[in-house]
Amino acid sequence: MLCCVLQGCVGGQPAVLKVFSAEDSNAVAAFLQEARIYVKLAGVQGKCIPELLALGRLPHTGAPVIALSEQQPMQLKQLPEVLHAAEAALQGLHAQGFAHGDVHVGNLLRSGSRVLLCDLEHACSASAGDPACEKDMAQLARLQEDAGAAPS
């Protein structure tokens, strides 16, 4: 198992804690990748990705941890009502020079009228129109079909 996701608090703020295995080199690599992406995307935190609250290691195990602002998980049946927000989140990520790489309902979060993308360990450098960005949009279109939403 690369990581587990827990609820907690950081500085009194509700948080989602993504805890990675310290013994698994793949998990550590995923942590480093995701942490790097969150830092690079500081300007769009809260707009198309969750806000990064903290990066570090758990004191008792040394396990790497990413603490993010707590958001509501999406369900597939909710996608039609927030489809444009999901598209905007992907376009926002693409405009920052990154493709998500793993668009599925479990990686979409709801924050009011916004949709935020999480789990960035598969994200890669890309610009709008690159095959990786087109793959993101195709994955979202597949979710639309699964949810019964008309493509936009």
PyMOL commands that set and color helices and strands:
alter all, ss='L'
color gray80, all
select helices_A, chain A and resi 25-40+42-44+76-95+105-107+120-122+131-147
alter helices_A, ss='H'
color red, helices_A
select strands_A, chain A and resi 3-10+13-20+52-57+64-69+72-73+98-99+108-111+114-117+124-125
alter strands_A, ss='S'
color yellow, strands_A
deselect
rebuild
show_as cartoon
